Amino acid sequence: MEDHQILDLYFLRSEQAIQETDTKYGNYCFRIAYQILTSREDAEESVSDTYLAAWNAIPPKRPPLLSAFLGRITRNVSIDRWRTRSAYKRGGGEFSLCLEELTNCTSGQPSPEERQIQKEVVQMLNVFLTQLPEPERKVFVCRYWYVDSIRDIAEAFGISQTKVTTMLHRTREKLRKQLKKEGLE
């Protein structure tokens, strides 16, 4: 079923919208949640919470790209669940490792006064990503959006883990320099 048809079902408040969403995007949402939570049960709950959040948001929203809309909700729900269960105390996983890798690029939690800076960082990051060569951009997104392991990325792109690690390190350095240049570090 096409996205616009699924959205029409949401607007009609038909429960079939959830079924169609699950059919088309269930594995996509589960993968995002599982990479963050590393627990099948927690990932399944996050996907269910994603569907509830989508149900509550549509209408009035009509997202132009349903996959991105659901992916964002899934990430946010999963990150909230991860924080709740205190993953840092339990040894973390790929998600905590990804956060640790990015700490050199950011200065930590923003204060309420820095919310505008957050928006600027997001805009700058979007521009930064569009300027990266395609392989670097894809590897960066796989690591920091989908929270894929270094091993999984290497296998997916047919390159060594060392090359992935080096590519990510260089891309983080470029990002850090760009943030510094923009005064957003």
C-alpha positions in Angstrom: 0.0 0.0 0.0 1.3 3.5 -0.8 2.1 6.0 1.9 -0.7 8.4 0.9 -3.2 5.5 1.2 -1.9 4.6 4.7 -2.2 8.3 5.7 -5.8 8.4 4.4 -6.6 5.5 6.7 -5.2 7.4 9.6 -7.4 10.4 8.7 -10.4 8.1 8.5 -9.4 6.8 12.0 -9.4 3.3 10.6 -7.5 0.7 12.7 -6.3 -0.8 9.4 -3.8 2.2 9.3 -1.9 0.5 12.1 -1.9 -2.9 10.3 -0.8 -1.3 7.0 1.9 0.7 8.8 3.2 -2.5 10.5 3.2 -4.4 7.2 5.1 -1.8 5.4 7.3 -0.3 8.1 7.3 -2.8 11.0 10.7 -4.3 10.2 12.2 -0.8 9.6 11.0 0.5 13.0 12.0 -2.7 14.8 15.5 -2.4 13.4 15.9 1.1 14.6 14.5 0.3 18.0 16.6 -2.9 18.4 19.8 -1.2 17.5 19.3 1.3 20.3 17.8 -1.1 22.9 19.4 -4.4 22.1 16.4 -6.2 23.6 13.7 -7.8 21.4 11.0 -7.2 23.9 11.9 -3.5 24.5 12.2 -3.0 20.7 8.7 -4.5 20.1 7.3 -2.3 22.8 8.9 0.7 21.2 7.5 -0.2 17.8 4.0 -0.4 19.4 4.5 2.9 21.1 5.6 4.3 17.7 2.3 3.2 16.2 0.4 4.8 19.1 2.3 8.1 18.7 1.6 8.0 15.0 -2.1 7.4 15.6 -2.2 10.4 18.0 -0.2 12.7 15.7 -2.1 11.8 12.4 -4.3 13.8 12.0 -3.7 16.8 12.2 -0.2 16.1 10.9 0.2 14.7 7.4 3.9 13.9 7.2 5.4 14.3 3.7 7.6 11.2 4.2 6.0 8.6 6.3 9.1 6.4 6.7 11.2 9.4 8.1 8.3 10.4 10.4 8.0 6.8 11.8 11.8 6.5 12.0 12.0 9.7 14.1 9.3 8.6 16.4 10.8 5.2 16.8 14.2 6.7 17.7 12.8 9.1 20.2 10.6 6.4 21.9 13.6 4.0 22.0 16.0 6.6 23.3 13.5 7.5 26.0 13.1 3.8 26.9 16.9 3.3 26.9 17.3 6.3 29.3 14.6 4.9 31.5 16.2 1.6 31.9 19.6 3.3 32.6 21.6 1.5 29.9 24.8 3.2 31.0 24.7 1.4 34.3 24.2 -2.0 32.6 27.1 -1.7 30.2 25.5 0.1 27.3 25.8 -1.4 23.9 26.1 0.1 20.4 24.0 3.1 21.4 26.1 4.1 24.3 29.2 3.6 22.2 27.9 5.8 19.5 27.1 8.5 22.0 30.6 8.2 23.4 32.1 8.6 20.0 30.2 11.8 19.3 31.0 13.4 22.6 34.2 14.9 21.2 32.0 16.8 18.7 29.5 18.2 21.1 29.7 20.0 24.4 27.0 18.0 26.3 23.4 18.7 27.2 22.1 22.1 26.0 20.7 24.5 28.6 17.3 26.1 27.9 19.1 29.2 26.5 20.9 27.0 23.9 17.7 25.7 22.2 18.2 28.1 19.3 21.7 26.8 18.9 20.4 23.3 18.7 18.3 24.3 15.7 21.3 25.9 14.1 23.3 22.7 14.7 20.6 20.6 13.0 20.6 22.9 10.0 24.4 22.8 9.8 24.4 19.1 10.2 22.0 18.7 7.3 24.2 20.8 5.1 27.3 19.0 6.3 25.8 15.6 5.4 24.8 16.7 1.9 28.3 17.9 1.3 29.9 14.6 2.2 30.8 12.1 -0.5 28.0 9.4 -0.7 30.0 6.5 0.9 31.0 8.7 3.9 27.5 10.0 4.3 26.0 6.5 4.2 28.5 5.1 6.7 27.9 8.1 9.0 24.1 7.7 8.8 24.3 3.9 9.3 26.4 4.5 12.5 24.7 7.5 14.0 21.1 7.3 12.8 20.6 3.5 12.6 23.2 2.8 15.3 24.7 -0.1 13.2 27.8 -1.8 14.6 31.1 -1.2 12.9 31.1 -4.9 11.8 27.6 -4.6 10.3 28.5 -1.5 8.4 31.7 -3.1 7.0 29.7 -6.2 5.9 27.0 -4.0 4.3 29.5 -1.9 2.3 32.0 -4.7 1.6 34.9 -2.9 3.3 37.1 -3.7 6.3 36.1 -2.7 9.8 39.4 -0.7 10.0 38.3 1.3 7.0 34.9 2.0 8.5 36.5 3.1 11.8 38.9 5.4 10.0 36.2 6.8 7.8 34.0 7.5 10.9 36.9 9.1 12.7 37.7 11.4 9.8 34.1 12.3 9.3 33.7 13.2 13.0 36.8 15.3 12.7 35.3 17.1 9.7 32.1 17.6 11.7 34.0 18.9 14.8 35.9 21.4 12.6 32.7 22.5 10.9 30.9 23.0 14.2 33.9 25.0 15.5 34.0 27.1 12.3 30.3 27.8 12.7 30.8 28.7 16.4 28.6 25.8 17.4 31.1 23.6 19.2 
